[in-house]
Amino acid sequence: MASRTAVDRSDLGRRRCWTAAGAPRWSAVVLRLGVLVGAVVLATGCEDPSVRFNRLGLEAYAAGDYAKARAGFEEALHRNPDVGEYYFNRGMAEQALGNSSAAIFNYDMAAKLKPGIVLAYANAAKCHVELGQADKALAVLQQGTRANPYTGEAFINLGKHYQSQGDMFNAKLAMAKAVAADPENPVAHREYAQILIQTGDREKGLQHLRKSLELAPVQPGVSAQVTELAPPGDQLPPPKPQTE
């Protein structure tokens, strides 16, 4: 699984807040995809000051003011430079501003500090592709799978990259690894099924589409595809009405 060395060492800066009795309280981290929120839970009245600036950055990012968002994330990093989520967020702002090289730097730092941020590898790879560096994009995505060997999303990202490059053999292999790494992930089964169908293995693809629906029943597009591909007499029943 992904290394937790950086998290155990810093745990969002490991900023200590001493209670009246002298006992330390440690911070905790909450991870969200998209932009990431580093939440600090400390003793009453004591908060890591970087959190406020990260929050301001998130608010600006949500409002579409990416320059202001970047400034907020930079101030958060100035006050607490050991937080992978802050680097990831600044990378998102740089990418939104069209600064691919700066975004790559931040995503790389995020991945070093918090290898479990799978989206950091995917976003860095996208920036490399935009810069015409497909080989570097591939290397970053492969690094993501090594850091997250039991995370289906890491292999899905790698498979999609191979697919975009027209390498269907390695795309199928990566999607198969996504299913093996995370067999309860409906997206892994769905993506693997699509590759199988595209490469001519319709029957096996149908099996994985059905598995995806078993894990996540509400997927109208997948349901329609199964109905289209299934042989006569093996159609899906009509979906049940959804009630509040």
TAHUSUL-V558363 format. One record per pair of residues at least 24 apart in sequence whose C-alpha atoms are under 10 Angstrom apart, sorted by sequence separation. I is the first residue (numbers start at 1). GAP is how many residues later the second one is. D is the distance in Angstrom with one decimal. If there is no record, write none. Layout:
i = <I;I>
gap = <GAP;GAP>
d = <D;D>
This chain:
i = <18;19;50;51;52;53;66;69;70;84;85;86;87;100;103;104;120;121;137;138;152;154;155;171;172;186;188;189;205;206;218;15;17;18;19;50;51;53;68;69;84;85;102;103;119;152;153;155;171;186;187;12;14;16;17;18;35;49;50;51;53;66;67;70;83;84;85;87;88;100;101;118;151;152;153;155;169;172;185;186;187;189;203;210;11;12;13;15;16;17;19;35;49;50;66;67;70;82;83;84;87;100;101;117;118;134;150;151;152;154;155;168;172;184;185;186;202;203;12;17;18;48;50;51;61;65;66;82;84;85;92;95;99;100;115;116;134;149;150;151;152;153;168;183;184;186;187;202;203;11;17;50;51;57;61;64;66;67;84;85;88;91;95;98;100;101;111;115;118;145;149;150;151;152;153;179;183;186;187;16;17;49;50;66;67;83;84;100;101;117;118;150;151;152;168;169;184;185;186;15;16;17;48;49;50;54;58;61;65;66;82;83;84;88;89;92;95;100;115;116;117;122;134;149;150;151;152;156;160;168;184;185;186;15;16;48;54;57;58;61;64;65;81;82;84;85;88;91;92;95;98;108;111;115;116;122;125;129;145;149;150;151;152;153;156;159;163;183;184;190;197;15;50;53;57;60;84;87;91;111;114;115;118;121;125;145;148;149;150;152;155;156;159;186;14;15;118;119;122;123;151;152;153;13;51;54;58;61;85;88;112;116;118;119;122;126;152;153;156;160;12;50;54;57;84;88;111;118;121;122;125;145;152;156;159;13;117;118;121;151;152;12;116;119;122;12;118;122;38;38;38;36;37;38;36;37;35;36;35;36;37;33;36;37;32;35;36;29;31;34;35;36;30;33;34;35;29;33;35;36;35;34;35;15;13;14;13;12;13;14;12;13;14;10;12;13;10;11;12;10;11;12;9;10;12;12;7;6;7;6;7;6;36;33;35;31;32;33;34;31;33;34;33;10;9;6;7;6;7;5;6;7;3;4;5;6;3;4;5;3;4;2;3;4;2;3;1;2;1;2;2;2;2;2;3;1;2;3;1;2;1;2;1;2;1;2;1>
gap = <24;24;24;24;24;24;24;24;24;24;24;24;24;24;24;24;24;24;24;24;24;24;24;24;24;24;24;24;24;24;24;25;25;25;25;25;25;25;25;25;25;25;25;25;25;25;25;25;25;25;25;26;26;26;26;26;26;26;26;26;26;26;26;26;26;26;26;26;26;26;26;26;26;26;26;26;26;26;26;26;26;26;26;26;27;27;27;27;27;27;27;27;27;27;27;27;27;27;27;27;27;27;27;27;27;27;27;27;27;27;27;27;27;27;27;27;27;27;28;28;28;28;28;28;28;28;28;28;28;28;28;28;28;28;28;28;28;28;28;28;28;28;28;28;28;28;28;28;28;29;29;29;29;29;29;29;29;29;29;29;29;29;29;29;29;29;29;29;29;29;29;29;29;29;29;29;29;29;29;30;30;30;30;30;30;30;30;30;30;30;30;30;30;30;30;30;30;30;30;31;31;31;31;31;31;31;31;31;31;31;31;31;31;31;31;31;31;31;31;31;31;31;31;31;31;31;31;31;31;31;31;31;31;32;32;32;32;32;32;32;32;32;32;32;32;32;32;32;32;32;32;32;32;32;32;32;32;32;32;32;32;32;32;32;32;32;32;32;32;32;32;33;33;33;33;33;33;33;33;33;33;33;33;33;33;33;33;33;33;33;33;33;33;33;34;34;34;34;34;34;34;34;34;35;35;35;35;35;35;35;35;35;35;35;35;35;35;35;35;35;36;36;36;36;36;36;36;36;36;36;36;36;36;36;36;37;37;37;37;37;37;38;38;38;38;39;39;39;45;46;47;48;48;48;49;49;50;50;51;51;51;52;52;52;53;53;53;54;54;54;54;54;55;55;55;55;56;56;56;56;57;58;58;65;66;66;67;68;68;68;69;69;69;70;70;70;71;71;71;72;72;72;73;73;73;74;75;76;76;77;77;78;81;84;84;85;85;85;85;86;86;86;87;103;104;106;106;107;107;108;108;108;109;109;109;109;110;110;110;111;111;112;112;112;113;113;114;114;115;115;116;142;143;144;144;145;145;145;146;146;147;147;148;148;149;149;150>
d = <9.3;6.9;9.6;9.8;7.7;8.9;9.3;6.4;7.0;9.4;9.5;7.5;8.9;8.3;7.4;7.6;8.6;9.2;8.2;8.1;9.5;7.5;8.7;7.4;6.9;9.6;7.9;9.1;9.5;7.3;9.8;9.2;6.6;7.5;8.6;7.2;6.7;9.9;8.9;9.3;6.8;6.3;9.6;9.8;9.0;7.6;6.9;9.8;9.8;7.2;6.8;7.2;9.6;8.0;6.2;10.0;8.4;9.7;4.3;9.7;9.1;8.7;7.2;9.9;9.2;4.1;9.1;9.0;9.6;8.9;7.3;6.5;9.7;4.2;9.6;8.4;9.3;9.7;9.5;4.3;9.7;9.4;8.7;9.5;9.8;8.3;9.5;8.7;9.0;8.9;9.5;9.2;7.7;7.0;5.3;8.2;9.3;9.4;7.5;6.8;9.9;5.2;8.1;8.9;8.6;8.9;9.3;7.2;6.4;9.5;9.6;7.6;8.5;9.0;7.6;7.1;7.9;8.6;7.3;9.1;8.7;9.6;8.0;9.2;9.1;8.9;7.7;9.2;7.5;8.6;9.1;8.6;8.8;7.5;9.6;8.5;10.0;9.1;8.2;9.3;7.9;9.3;9.5;9.6;8.6;8.1;9.3;9.4;9.9;9.1;6.2;5.5;9.0;9.6;9.9;9.5;9.2;9.1;5.0;7.6;8.3;8.5;9.2;9.3;9.7;9.9;10.0;7.7;8.8;9.6;9.0;9.7;9.5;5.6;8.5;9.4;9.8;5.6;8.9;9.0;8.1;7.1;6.0;6.7;7.4;6.8;5.2;7.6;8.3;9.7;7.5;8.3;6.0;4.9;8.8;8.7;9.7;7.3;6.1;9.6;9.4;9.0;8.6;8.4;9.2;9.3;8.0;8.9;9.6;6.5;7.0;7.9;8.5;8.8;9.6;8.3;9.7;7.4;9.7;7.2;9.1;9.5;8.5;9.8;4.6;6.0;8.1;8.5;8.8;7.6;6.8;8.8;9.4;8.6;8.9;8.3;7.0;8.3;9.8;7.2;9.0;9.6;9.9;9.5;9.7;8.0;6.5;8.6;9.8;7.6;10.0;8.8;9.6;6.1;6.5;8.0;9.3;9.5;9.7;6.6;6.1;9.8;9.2;8.7;6.6;8.8;8.6;9.8;9.7;7.9;9.7;6.6;9.7;9.9;8.7;9.8;8.2;9.4;8.7;8.4;9.8;7.5;8.4;8.2;9.4;9.5;9.2;9.2;9.6;7.0;8.6;9.9;8.9;9.9;9.2;9.8;9.9;8.6;9.8;9.7;9.2;9.8;8.3;8.2;9.4;8.4;9.6;9.2;9.5;9.4;9.8;8.9;7.3;8.1;6.3;9.0;8.4;7.3;7.3;9.7;8.7;9.2;9.5;9.0;9.7;10.0;9.0;6.1;8.7;8.1;8.6;9.9;6.2;8.5;9.2;9.3;9.7;9.9;9.6;9.9;9.6;9.5;9.7;8.8;10.0;9.4;9.0;9.1;8.0;9.0;6.3;9.2;6.9;7.5;5.5;8.1;8.0;7.4;8.9;9.4;10.0;9.7;7.1;8.5;8.9;7.2;6.1;9.6;7.6;9.1;5.2;9.9;9.4;9.8;8.3;8.7;9.3;9.9;9.2;9.6;6.8;8.1;8.9;9.1;9.3;9.6;6.0;7.8;7.7;9.2;9.2;5.8;9.9;9.6;6.8;6.6;9.8;8.6;5.4;6.6;7.9;8.3;9.3;7.7;8.8;9.6;9.0;8.1;8.4;8.7;8.9;8.8;9.3;8.1;9.8;9.6;9.2;9.0;8.0;8.4;7.3;9.7;9.6;9.3;10.0;8.1;7.4;5.4;6.8;8.3;6.5;9.6;9.7;8.9;8.5;8.8;9.5;7.3;9.5;7.9;7.9;8.4;6.6;8.4;6.0;7.7;9.6;5.6;8.6;9.4;9.9;9.5;9.6;8.5;7.3;9.0;5.2;8.6;7.1;5.1;5.7;7.6;6.2;8.4;6.2;9.1;8.3>
